[in-house]
């Protein structure tokens, strides 16, 4: 039995070296294969105790398999042997799981690059690269398809019609399928559609302005001067905007709060995919366990209900739902298949566009309030651009078309997207199966087939080779041309807050328009300070920004940590 178990374990390891594991092959390798030899021995040698033979068989198999895997991964024969990295990362992806649970992947990977250099081995078969020259060959038009990470993030819906689980454009690994799905999204975000969406954003922006005005009045009743949770309000705002775009309006969180717990449930539900992306073969198993996938199933059921309601309404309002449904009328998809695709697209809109925007808005005001000079400069630009006050409601009139021309506003937004990118770490790709691997242009870095490679924007954007001086500091001036005493290095080729290439963020233009309008409206209409810091000095203010930044959790996208409590007064 000893020899047969050792041989079985070695052969199993050899197979997995050349094939991505799935839940089926993992079950065969870890549960069924170790049983074969013990059962054969029990059958042929009746004097061998059955439980003893089975236990010994499993022990020998697992010891041999583990030893074979570890020795190979740290040996000079491994394809990634020449690349530096922590020993535990070379041995197993469970290090990544542990870091993901803590929500510290962005800082962990950044620290690894500071220690080991621009190319780091962060997994047995995974590299992380911080180099602007590898962005086009990895993420560009002739780049690589998505890597195995995306199998771990895929949500296998209950009773899904699509056995492969290609339930949304975000997790498709085949470039041809992605290209087909992306066509609908390109139509949905063309220039004509964006004008319609801008009206929705501006209406919700004015609603946020009015709610913050009411909150500021309420906070000063009885001279209590209570703080306003700015992060809560902009989160409700961003969810309401995405609800309007995805389903024609379904949340009203600014008006009613999160009474149904939908926002809270979605935020809690993003932890599981964040873990599974490191061990993607376990995804079907975990998502099939009801108490583990319950929150995601509720999220999916909500999408089905709202999609059916929106389809039944037959409204001519040209929101995102309208543009994503219309192409389906010209396809061969059944009604059920079309509904499933619509649901996944609509839910993706909410997930991708709500919390990411809320985090960016919270971040920019956190840094603005920690940098009074920057806030004053931005305010002066806005007052010059929008001096008029509306005769009806008394508020400054913000014109959306003018915002794109304001240099300091756009510099401040670029700077916050540099420091707090929506997806901080895991822009993962892998060579096409059967390609043999890919050489990354002039860098001479070779990515073997079966190896994944990530470009981490958080680490890339803080690399002093591309952004200096003070790459960790909030300095909008680094995006402006000339006229400064300090000469800034600002390499736009290393700036990828919305990813890059054909799989970049389809809603980039909308996100930027939403950020411009909201930042301009709130900065023009309100005086704000960190709570309790109205007369604070620079060090105390910078400590507020550092504290908030340190509380961010990397859940594939950034999850806000501590609240942003502010003192707010309207300038109406």
N, C-alpha and C positions, 0 to 999 in steps of 0.2 A: 504493500500500500504506500510506503514511504516514497518509493521511486515514482509511482504513478501520480501521486499528489503533487510532487515537485514538478514533474513534467507538465501536468495540467496547468499549474499556476504560471509556469514560464511561458507556455503557449498562449494562455489567456493574456498575459502582459504583452506578448508580441502582437497579438491581434489588436489590442487597444492602442498600441503605439501607432498603428496605421489607419485607425478608424475612430471617428468621434463616437463616444459611448451614447447609448440611448437607455431608457428605462428598461427595455426588454433585454438588451445585451448585458446590461449591468446585473439584472436579476439572474440571468443564466449563469453569468460568471461568478457571482457572489453567493448564490443560493443553491443552484441546481448542480453545477459542475463539481463542487466539492463533495457532493453526495455520491457521485458515481462509483468511485473506488471503494468507499466504506460499504456501500450496499452490495457490491460485488464480493467483497471479502466475507461479509456476513452470510451471503448465499453459499459460497464455496466452503468456508470454514465455519461450521456450525458452532464450534466451541468459543468463538469470539463474541463477547457481549456486544449487543447491538448499539447501545448508547455510547459505550466506550469507543467503538470503531467510528461512529459518526462524529463524536466530539474530537477525537484524535485527527480524523480526516480534515475537519474544518480548521483545526489549529495548524496543522502542517501546511495546508493550502494557503491560509491567510498569511502565515509567517513567510512562506516562500514568495508569495505574490508581493507582499509589502517590501521585503528585502530586495527583490528584483527591481521593483519600481524605483525605490530610493537610490540604489546603487547606479542605476542607469541615468537617473535625472541629475545626479551630481558628478557623473563620469565625464571624461573628455570626449566620449563618443556621442554625447547628446548634441543635436544640431544647434542648440543655443548655448553650448558650453563656454564659448568665448565671451559672452556678455555678462557683465557683473550684476550682482543683486544679492539680497539676503538669502542665506542658506534655506530658511524655512519656506520662502517664496519659491525657490527652485524645487523643493520637495513636494509641495502641496498647495492647492488653492484654498485650503481651509484658513490660511492666514488672511486671505482676502475676505473670506466670510466673516471672520472675527472683526476685522477693521470695518467692514460694511455695517455690521450690527451696531457698532459704536458710532457710525455716521461720520467717520474721520478719513474716508478714502482720499479725499482731495488733498488734505495736508500730509497724509502718509506718503502718497506718491510724490508730492512736491519735495518732501524731505529726502526721499530716496534719490531723486535727481540731483539734489544738492550734494549728496554724499558720493554717488556713483558716476554722475555725468549724464549726458543727453540720452543715452540708451541704457535702459535698466531692464533686467529680467524680473518681472513681477509675478510670474507664475511658471509652472513647469514648462508650458508651451506658449508663453505670452510675453511680449515685450511692450514697454512703454517708451515712447520716443518724444523728446522735446527738441524739435529741429524744424524750422520753417520750410526747409527744402524738401522734407518728406511729405508735406501736406498734399500737394497735387498728386504724387504717385500713390498715395494711400486713399485720400478722400475725393480726388478729382474725377473728371470725366472718364479717364482711362485708369481709374483706381481699382480698388478691390471691393468685392461684395462684403456685406456685414458678416461679422464673425459669430462664433457660437454663443457669445454673451446674449444675443438677441433671442436664441431659443429659450434661455432661462427667463427672459422677461415676457415671453409670449403667454397670454392668458387663454387657456383652453376652455372656452365657454362650454357650459353644460349643454349637451345635445347639439353641439355645433355641426353645421352642415359641411364644414370644411375640415376634413380629417387631418390635413397638414397643419391646421391651426393658423393659417395666414389670415388672421382676423382683422388686421389693420395694416396700413402702410408702414407703420413705425417698426414692425418686427419682421418684415420680409427680407430674406437673405439672398434671394435670387434677383439679380439686377434687371432681368427682363420683366419679371412680374412687378417689381418696384416701378419700372418705367411705365407700365400700363396703368398701375394704380395712381401714379403721380399726375397723370394727365388730368384727371378730375380735379385734383387739388390746384393745379396750375390755372385751370379755368376759374375755380372758386376764388383765387386770389389775384386775378388780373386787375388792371387799372380801373376798369369800369366798376367791378364788384367792390373794390376798395373804397370808392366814393360812397357807396351805400353803407358799408360798414362804418365809415368815418362818422356818419350821422348817428349811428347807434352808440359809438364810443363817446361822442360829444354830449349826447343826451344823458348817458350814465355819468359822465364826468361832472356835469352840472348838478346831477342828483347827489353825487359824493360831496361836492362843494356845499350844497345846502345842508346835508346831514352834518358835516363838520362844523358849519356855522352854528347849527342848533346845539351840537355837542359843546362847542366853545362857550356858548351862552349858559348852558346848563352847568358846565364845570365851574362857573364863577358865581353861582347863586350862593348867597350867604357868605361870600368871601372865602369859600372853602378852597378854591383854586385847584380842583381835582384834575388829575391828569387824563388825557385822552389817549386811548390805545390806537395809535396811528396804524400800526400793522394790521389790526383787526379790521379797521374800516377799509383799507385798500385791498385786503383780501376779499371782503364781501363785494367790493366794487368789481374786482377782476372776475369773480365768479358770476356776477350778474351780467357782465359784458359777454362772457363766453356762453352763458345760458341763452342770451338773446341771439347770438350767432348760430349756436348749434341747434336750438329747438324753438326759436322765436320767442324766448322768454319762459323761464321755468323756476327761477330761484327766488328773486327778490330778497336777497340776504341783507341788503342795506336797509330795507324797510322792516323785515320781520326777524332778522337774525337767523342763525342756523338751528331753527327749532327742530327740524327733522334729523339733524346730525349728519346730513349728507357730506358737507365739507369735512367735518371731523373724520367721518368714516373713510373718505377717499384718502385723506392724509395718513391715516393709520394703515390703509391697504397698500401703500407704496413700499412698505418695509420688506414684505415677502419677495417681490420681484428683485429687489436690491440684493437679497441674499442669494436667490436662485440663479442670478446671472453669473455667479462664480462657479456653480455646479449645475449647469443647465440640464443635464440628463435626469435630474431629480424632479424637474418641473411637473411632468404629468402626474407623478405620484403625489406630490404635495397639494397640487390644485384639485385632486380628486377627493381629498379628505375634507368633508363638509365644514368642520369647525375651523379649519385653516383657511379655506377659500371663501368663507361665508361673506366677508365684506366685499370681495370682488364680485361674488354672485349677486349681491344686493345692488351693487353698482351697475352690473349688466342688466338686471331686471328693470332698474330705473331707466336705463337707456332705451330698452324695448318699449316701455310704457310711453315715454315722452316722444319717441320717434313715431309711434302709432298715432298719438294725438296730433302731432305736427302734420303727418301725412293726411289725416282725416280732415284737417282744417281747410285744405285746398286754398291757402292764402297765396297771394301773388307777391308777398313781401320777399324781396330778393336777398335773403340772408344766406349764410353759409350752407344751411340745410337745403335751400332751394337749388343752389349750384351743384351740390353733391348728388342730389336726387335726379335732377334733369338728365345727366348723361346716362343714368340707369334705364331711362325710358327707351333708349335706343340700343339696348344690349339684349342678349339672349338669356339673361339671368331670370330665374323664377322670382315670384314675389317674395318668397321666404328668403331666398339667397340675397335679393336686393335689400331686404330689411336688415339682414345680418350685417351686410357691408355698411349700410347707412348707420346702424347703431354703433359699430366699431369706429367709424369715422367721426361721428358726433361725440362719442365719449373721449376719443383722442383729442378732439378740439378742446374739450373742457380741461382734461388733464394737462395737456401741453401748453395751454394758453392762460390758465387761471393762476395757479400758484407761482409759476415762473414770473409772470408779470407782477404779481403782488410782492414777490421777493425783491425784484428789481426796484420797484417803487419804494419799498421800505428801505432798501439799501441806499438809494440815492438821497433820500431825505435824512437818513441817519448820518451819512457823510456830510451832507450840506450843513446840518445843524452842528456838526463837529468842526466845521470849517467856516466860521463867520465871514471871512474875506471872500470865499467862493460864493457863499449865499448872497452877499451884497452885490457882487459882480453880476451874478445871474439875475438878481432882482432889477438891477439898473438896466440890463439889456431888455428885459421884459417890459419895464415901464416905458422905455423909449419906443418899443415896437407896438405896445398896446396902451396908449395914453387915454383912450376914450372909455367912458363909463356908460353902461346901458341905462337909458332913461327909464326903462320899465322896472328893472329889478335892482338897479344900483350897483351891479357887479361890473368889474372890468370886462371888456369885450375881447375874447381870445379868438383869433381867426386861425383855423387849422392850417390853411394853405400857406400862411406866413412862417409857421414854425420851422419848416425845413430849411429856411434861409438864415436862421439865427445861429451864429457860430458858437457862442459860449454854451447855449442850451444843448446843442448837439455834442459839443466836446464833453460836457458833464455826463451826458447819457453814455457816450462811448467809454468814458473812463469807468463808470460803474459797471458796464458790461464787461470791461476788461478785468476788473477786480472780482466781480461776482457773476461769472458766466452761467447761463441757464443750466447747461450740462457740464459740470466741472471736470469730470475725469474720464468717462467711458465712451469715447468715440472710437469704437472698436471695428476693425476690419480684418479679413483673412484672405489669403490667396485663393483663387478659384480652384475648386477640386479638379484634379487632373492636370493642373498647370505646372506642377513641379516646384512652384514658388515664384517669388517676384523680387527683382533687384530694384531698389528704390533710387532710381535716377543716378545722379552724380555722387550721391552720398556713399555708394558702394555697400550699403547695408542690404543684406540678402534676407528675405523672409521666407523660410522653408514652408512648403505645403504642410498643413496641419498645425501651423503656428498662427496665433492671433497677435495683432499689434494695435495698441491704443495710442491716441494722441490726447493728452490731458490738457484742456484749455486753461484750467486754473494754474497749473505749473508753467505752461507755455507763456501765458500772459504776464507772469511775474519773473520771467527770465531776464536778467540784466543785460544780456546780449541784445535784446530786442526792445526793452523799455527801461530807460534809465535817465537821470538818476532816480533813486528811491522807487523801485518797481512796486513796492507794497503800499505806497502812499497814494492818496486821492488827489491828483493834480490834473484838472481839466486842461490846463495850459499846454500840456504835452501834445494835445491834438490840434493846437492852433499854429498857424504859420507865422514865424518870425515875431519880432518886436519884444522878445523876452530877454532878460538878463541871463537866464540859464538856457543853455543849449540842450534840448531834450533829444534823446534817441527814441523815436517812435516808429517801429517797423510794422506797417499795416499788413504786410504779408504774414505776420505771426499773430494776427488778430482774427479769431474765428469764434465769436460768441454765439453764432447761429449755425455752427458747423461749416461745411464747405462742400462744394460740388453738387452733383445731381441729387444727393440725399440730404441736402441742407434743409433748414427750417422753411417750409412752404409759406408760413405766416410771418416771415421776417418783416415785410413792409408794414403789415398791420400792427405788429408788436411795437415797432418804432413809432408809428403814428400814435398809438395809444399812450406810449411813454411820453412823447413830446407834449401831447395835449394835456395829460394829467399833471405832469410836472409843472408845465407853464401855468396852468390854472391854479394849482394849489400854491405855488411859490408867489404868484402875482396877487392872489386874493387873501393870503394869510400871513401873519407873523407867527413863527414857531420857534420853540426852544426845547432842548432836552429838559425833561421834568426835573425841577430843582437845580437847574444849571444856568439860570438866566444871567447870572453874573460870574459864571465859572471862567477859569483861565484856560489857555490852550491845552495844557497837559490833561486837565480833567475832561475836557471835551473830547480829546483824542482817545482817552481811555474809554469813553462811552462807545465810540466807533469800534475800537478793538474788542471790547466786551461783546458787542452784538455780533461782530464777524466771527469771533471764536465760538459762538453758540450755534452757528449754522451747521446743519447736518447734511451730509452728502447721501441722498437717497436716489441716486442717478441724476435727479434734479435737486437743487438746493431746497431744503426744508428750513423754514425760519425757526429760530430758537427762542431767545428771550424776546419779550414784548418791546416795542418801541413806544415808550410813554413820553408824551409831549405836552407842553403848555401851548395853547393855540388861541390866537385872537384874530378875528376877521378884520379885513381892511375895507369892508363894505362902506 
